[in-house]
């Protein structure tokens, strides 16, 4: 095939004429659009036609942006969740401490508002810990020789008798609870006036009333208070409530168990009572004078 020869004369308007024509057409269209709003409908139709193409062109960038936002949002949510979890744990711990402080404050108010023994001075002490001895029921308080605490002083709370100080150190003291096997408390039944002695059984929440005859006037629910005959505990302090009575005609004494009224293992503060100013004499150290037996001698008369 042979190439067609180039035309001898160029056909059509020149570039300058084309530029002038299109420039004039543009000016006319601009003026007509600005004056008569002819181009708005055309632009609306063109924008509708080009919208899918615009969305398709913007889709990759939009997907990348949303993927980045997803990972950033996920990381921020995990961080915020961990922060909120830590704050919740801290708030729960603070709430527990606040409840403990409120309970302790209420117990201190009850101790301060409790009627004190008129002839005894009182001192509030804090329970530090319990010795690791499973065979004893004792507590350690933060009062000792430096605060004029001595062995034998009674320890109570706002509910009743807790125990007795048995060992004293310079800064702390050891209190034997009334449930300890070595402790006995003289008591009196409020209802019947019966006097007896409670003995600890060695575990919390139980006392025993021993040497009570089977036919004694004592009932379940009777309140036992200190009788005051020992000189350690002042009279009238609540000690225990009768919980169970076993009467058997085959035995001379009834088996009676009681529940302590004091919070032996529930509170952190107790009250130490000072000893009485005048103690009764110790009968074991009192000398008993025995009368000297006088003999009368008779003058023997000789037999006749």
C-alpha positions, 0 to 999 in steps of 0.5 A: 500500500502506498501512503496518500500524498499530503494535501496541498492546501490546509483546510479549516480555520487557523489556530488563532481563529479557533482560539478567538472563537472558543474564547468568545464562546466561553465569555458568552456562556459565562455571562449567560450563566451568571445572568440567566442561570442556564448552566445550573441544570447542565451542571446538575446532570453532569454531577449526577452522571459523574458521581459514580466515577467520583466515588470509584476514584475516592474508594481506595483512599476512603478504604485506607482511611477507614482501615487506619481509623479502625485500628487506631480506634481499636487501640484507643478502646483497649487502652481506655478499657484497661484504664477504666478497669484499673479505675474501677478496681481502685474505686472498689478498693477505696470503697472497701476501705471507706466501709471499713473506716465507717464500721470502725468509726461507728464502733468507736462511737458505740464504745464512747457512748457506752455507759462506763463503770463509775468507779473505773477509768477506761482506756480505748485500745486497738487489737493488733493481731491474734497469736498463732496458737490454735489451743488458746483464744487470745489477742494482742492490744497496743497498750502496755507498761508505758501506758500504766496497763497491768495484768488482771485488768478487765477488757470490754467492748460496747456489747459486753466482757471481752476478757482479761489482761494476762501478760503485759509487755512494754508496748503491748499486752496479751488479753485472754478472751473469756472463751479461753480454757484458762478463763472463768468469769463469775456471773449472775442470771438477770432473771432468776438471780442465780450465781454461777461461773462461766468457763471457756471451751477453747473455741470462739462463740462458746462458754460453759456453765458448770456445776449447776444442779439439774433442778436449777432455775435457769432457762434458754435465753437468760442473760448472764452478767458479771456478779462482781464477786471476784474483784476483776470484773465490775458487776452488771456487765453482760457476759453471755446468753444461755444457748442450750441446756441438757438435763439428765437425771442420771447426772447431778449437774446440767450441761449448759452452753452459752453464747458470749455477748461481746464481739470477741472476733468482730471489732478492732477496738476494745476498752481496758478498765482500770483495777478498782481502788480497793480490792478485797483481801486475798483469802489465801494470804490472810492468817487465820488465828486459831484459838489456843485450847486451854486445859484445866488441871484437876487436883487429884485427891488420893483415894481413901 
